[in-house]
Amino acid sequence: MPLPGLLVSCYSTPAAAISAQKHKPHDIILASLPKTGTTWLKALLFTIVNRDRFPIDQSPLLTTNPHELVLHLESYVDADLVNPGPGNLPQPEVFSTHLPLHVLPSSMIDSTSKIIYTSRNPLDQFISQREFSLKNRLHPDVEPVPIDQAFDMFCKGVHPFGPFWDHILGYWKASLENPDRVLFLQYEDMKRDAVSHVRKIAKFLGLPFSEEEEKKGLIGEISDLCSFEKLKNLEINKNGHVHHGYFANSSFFRKGEIGDWRNHLSPAMAERMKEVMDAKLSGSG
């Protein structure tokens, strides 16, 4: 059921999720809820993994939206969608998904696959996804649900990918149980110190930067190339669409700020979210 004020992913159907169960196990997976830094992490992962193939000034990111370089696991395995074959994808292959951990293929969870999860303050995530949905409305003639009603649904766990707290806790617990396999990141921490996180991600993937790369300043160059400001101002991300024309490239680059929810939500809403988080995430750390 389409959710008022939210956009149900056109590339994450039940059939696609079932098909994903057959996916081979040796990939890098970026897992996240929508609008938690997914576009940014796609750019970073693609660049880190392919840094020997593409010099910074020749990066495909300069002419291609990150969502066309790192495919959604669900859309890649959906037979109804046309995507590049495995032979045309970088090695190791990098995919993304919005699916909760318990829905991922068991072969992937039990294998040596690397999973990177990015989380974000639910208040900012809610606003960012709502704004994204309003810019990419599948039915422009239908009046969107008022923000207070949509927020009420969000706080009750009504979301295309399940309650946000279940989504977060699933990957958080996995990162504690298997730190070599699952890396849990927070959007806010990355915004404060992107360089150290680029280094951390590369090490986690088993692709650490060499001393020579460090001396050349490659980590800083990758951070700059994949920064919100750089990507937003590229011509490719000002025009065009991805995912078969559903989403405008520009809609993936709104503000990228921490705390923008204050410009949209009331103090009472923020307090309600705090109560939800205290109740659902209590004891998680």
N, C-alpha and C positions, 0 to 999 in steps of 0.2 A: 504494500500500500504506500503510495507516494506520501511523503511527510510534508505537511504545510510548512512553508518557510525553509525547507531543506530540499536538496536535490538528490534523488536516488541515482546512484551511479549507473550509467548506461553500459559500463563495461564490467559490471560485477553482478551477473545474473546467477540464480541458483544452478543453472546448467553449467555455467563456467566454473563455479566453485567446485562442483562435483568433478568436472574434467580436470581441475587442478590437482586432484588426488593422485593422478597418474604421472605427475611431473617428476622428472629425474632429480636426484638429491644433491648434486654438487654445485649449486648456484649460490650467489650472494643475494639475500632477500632484504629489501628495505620495507619494513612494516610500519604502518602508522594509521591513525585516523586522518580523514581529510583535513587539510589546512592546519597541519601541525609542523610545517617545515618540509613537507614531502618534496616540493619542487627544488628547494635548496639542496637537500640531501641527494637527490637524483643527480644534480649537477656535480656535486662533490665526489660521489661514488664513481660516476662515469670518468671523471678526470683523474682521480687517484688510480683507478684500475688501468686506465689507458694512457698513463703519462709517458710511457716509452714509445707509444704509437703516434701520439700527436703533440708536437710542441705547443706551448701555450698560445702562441700567435697563430696557430693553425687548428685550434680546437674546433670540433664540430659544434660546440656550444655557441660559437660566434654566429652560426648560420642556422641552427636547429634548436627548437624548443626542447628543454630537458625531458619532457614527457614523450618525445619521439625517440629519444636515445635510450631511455630506461623504460621498458614496457611493463605494463601491469601483468602480473602472473595470470590473472583471470582472463584477460583479453588475449594473451598470447596462446593459451591452450584452448580457447573457444574456437571450434572449427568453423563457426560462421563469420569469424573476423579474419582479415588478411593481414598478416604480419611477416616480417623478415624471417627466413628460415634460420635454424640454429647455426648453419655454416657462415651466415653473414653477421652474426652477433659477436661482440668482443668476448675474449676468454680471460678470466672466468666470466660467465654470463651474469648479468645483474638484472634482477627483476624487482618490482615493487608490488605491494598488496595492501589493501585496507582490511583484509579479513582478520578476525581475531585468531589468536594462537591455536585454539582448539579446532579450528576449521582447516588449518593448513594440512597438507598431505602428511600422513604419518611417516612416509619414507623420508620426507624432508626433516621432520622433527627428530627422527632417530638417526639421521645421517651426520655427515661432517659439514653440512651447509652452515654458512655464517648468516646470522640474522641480526640486522641493526634496526632498532626500534627508536622512533623519535616521538616524544610526548610534548604537550604544551598546556599552559594554563587553560582549563576548560572554558573560562569566560572569553578569552581571546579566540580560542578555537571556535566557539559558537558564533561569535560575531563574524569572524573571517569566513566561515562556511556559509553563513546566511548571506553575506554580501556577495560571495562568489555565486551562490545560487540565484540571487536576484539578477545578476548580470548574465546568467546563462539559463534563463527560464525556458523550459520546454514548451510551456503554454502561456505566452505573454498576455493572453486575453483573460486569464484567470487571476483574480486578485489574491496576492499572497496573504497568508495568515499573519495577523498582527504579531509584533515581536514578543509581546508579553505571553501570548498563547504558545508561540513556538518555544520560548524559553521554558515554559512550564512543562512542555512535552520533553524537552532535553533533560531537565532535572529529574524527570520520572524514568529516564532511560530509553525513551522512544527515539530510536536512531537507526538508520539503515544498517549499521554494523554493530548494533547492540549497545547497551549502556557503556558510556565512556569509561566508567570505573572498572568494569569487567575487562574491557579491552586493555587498559593500562596495566592492571594487576596481573593479567595473564602473562604478558611479556616481562614485567618487572620480576615476578617470581622465577620465571625461566632464566633471567639474567643472573639471579642469585644462585640458582641450582647449577647452571652451566655457563659460567662467565667466559669460557673460551669459545662458546658457540653463540651466545646472545649478548649483544651490547646495547644497553639501555641509555639513551641520550635525552636531554631536555633542551628544548628550543631556546629557552632563556639563557642557559649556560653557554650554548654555542654562540649566541648573539654577543655575549660578553667577552668571549675569547675564542674566536673561530680558529686561529692558528693552532692552538694546542689541541683542538678537537680534530683538525685535519691530520695531525701527527698521530693522535690516538686511534682514529679510524683506520689509518694505513697499517699501523702495528697490529690491530685486532684482526685485520684481513690477512695477515701474514705477508704484507707488502710494505714493510717499513722503509722509510726514506733513508738513503745512504748518506754517509758523511758528506760526500760530494754534492748531493742534492741539497742537503741542509746549507752548505756553504754558498751554493748558488742562489739561495733564497727561493727555491722552488715551492716550499710550503706556503710562503707568503703570496707567491704568484697565483697559486691555485686558489687560495682564500679570496684574493682580489677578483679573479676571473669569475668565481662562483658567487660573489657577493650579490645581495639583493639589488643594490644600486646599479652594478654593472649589467646584470641580466635584464633588469627592467628597461634599461635604456638601449638595449640592442634592438635593431630594426625588426628582427624576426619576432621578437616578443611584444612588439607594438602592433603587429598586424597578423592576420591569419588565424587559423583554428587548428585544434588537435582533436583526437578521438572522433574521427569521421565527421568533423565539422560541428560537434556538439559544444565545445568549449573554446572561447576566444583566448588566444595566447596571452593577451594583455590582462585577462581576468586572474591569472595566476600571480600577478605582481601588483597588489593593492598598496599596502603600507609596510607590512613586515615589522610592525612595531610591537613592543612589549607594553601592555596596559592600555591599548586602544579601546578596550571594552568600556572604559570609563566615559567615553564619548557617546555610548549607546545604551548602557544599562544603568538602572537606578541603584542607589545604595542598598535598597531593600532586596533587589535581585542578587546583588553581590553577597549579601548576608545569607540569602537562601542557598546560594551555591556553596558557601563556606560550610554550612550545616550539612549539605549533601556530601561534600568531600570529607568532612570530619567523620561522618557516619560510615561512608563506603570505603575510605582509604585509611581509616584508623589502624595504627600499628604496622603499616607497611613501610614506614620510613620515608 
